[in-house]
Amino acid sequence: MTNDLIPAPTIDVQSYTDPAESFQAEAVWAANKAYAKEQNDFEGLLVSFTGWILQRRKTTELVRSALPGPGAYFGNQYQDGDESVTKLCDFGFSKMQFFRRCKELEVDPDVFYSYLDECIEQTKQPSLYGMLRFSGAGSSLGHPGEVRCPHCSGKGWVKK
């Protein structure tokens, strides 16, 4: 399902095969998004937001495919690991950042475009966490400084 207001051919994310290049293109989309927001250009913001999200998804897919599978030895406090093993820090991501990016990949493209349609109908600015809330994928991201309450069947949050 494509959106009529945002032509898909103008957003090309499939041509990137290197995570570094994809990450740079993601930064360009983010800058375009910030500029459109500053200029109060709603249509430009929608196009930039769509390109930014699609580029983030592509970058995450590329990084995920470049990471080693289970069994790779990263080392511990007593022994150094294999220097040739690719780690998340080599791409500039923390574990939390990459976990959240993987949550974005769980969002179905049809749900993403439905979220954009809702933003257009309500004339509200789209956001990354708004998209995650809309899709239901953001519910398991957790709250900083809080843990799941064991007495509430994991539905409540309590302070640490």
C-alpha positions, 0 to 999 in steps of 0.5 A: 500500500503506497501513499498518493501524496508521497511518491515512492520512486523519489525515495531510493534506499535500495541502492545502498550496500554499505552501512556507512553510506546508508548512515550518511544518507540517513543523516541527510534525510534527518537534516531535510526533515529538520529543515521542513519542520523549521519552515512549517512545510507539512508536505516536505516534512512527510516526504522527509520523514518517510525517507528518513524512516525507510533509510533507518530501516535499510541501515539497520538491515545492513548493520544486522547482516554485517554482525556475526552470528552466535558463537563469535567470541567478543572477549571478557575481562580476563581475555581479549576477544577476536579482533576481527569480530564486528561489533555494534560499536564499530557502527556507532550504535549502543545496544539500546539504540540498536534494539530500538532500531530493530523494533522499528524493523518489526513495524509492517510497511502497511502499518507505517503508511497507515500511520502516515495517512492518520497524520495527514488526516489529523494534520499532525507531525509524524514522529518515530515513537508515534509510529511505534505507538501506533503499531504497538511495537513501542510497548515493549521498549520499556521506561528508563529507570523502571522495571516491570512489576512482577505482581502485575503480570508484567503490565505495570512499571515501578521505579528501581 
